């Protein structure tokens, strides 16, 4: 059993470490995420930026290079988001670890809100908050928020897993399950670690009262790639193109039918465009392979 029932009075003001995995993201996006993390009102000991073997090595913004709080780790080759997070977690000595993606900007009170929640809920090993788009009105962003992002509960409480955009963990809970499973390189790593934590006796909760802002720039290409991952297709070596055609076509028709019945006609061209772009991308990769 976890030792969560021990006296945690010494953790009330405990600082946390922040882990930011990076693979080829925009420099301005990393700078914005770092800037938001530096503005967190709760104490942060270290911010680990992990370059997961980006084709063009990642550089810290000029203003961050002289900060003793911020460390840049470079992995020798691309190993996936789970391995990138684990590399920083292994170096952390903090009692709490926040895993935050680039293009995600936590509100100044985000860490403080999540930290206080973990202190009040000793059975919880991981918690997360709502993430909202910085610009919610573009059609592609509205489509993503409805069909590719999680629905958030109305109040704080247990959830099947902590969604990985920005999550605060107890280090004790991470240690209990050995961190992330590196086999999950690009997808489902958040649901996997939450399930293993649950088996070890730790819960995952949603927390109301704060939020993160996403500055993700939506495009047909980015949404199509995510649709491929959600369909279980990663590469010609790993996945069947025939099954992808069947799966993606089936669910595109189902989603389009629901949009038609509910009068969301503006989503129908997006449904068709993302279906076509995803299949074209997967087919072209398979033919080259």
Secondary structure, 3 states (H helix, E strand, C coil): CCCCCCCCHHHCCCCEEEEEEECCCCHHHHHHHHHHHHCCCCCEEEEEEEECCCCCCCCCCHHHHCCCCEEEEECCCCCCHHHHHHHHHCCCCCCEEEEECCCEEECCCHHHHHHHHHHHCCCEEEEEEEEEECCCCCHHHHHHHHHCCCCCCCCCEECCCCCCCEEEEEHHHHHHHCCCCCCCCCCCHHHHHHHHHHHCCCEEEEEEEEEEEECCCCCHHHHHHHHHHHCCCCCCCCCCHHHHHHHHHHHHHHHHHHHHHCCCHHHHHHHHHHHHHHHHHHHHHHHHC
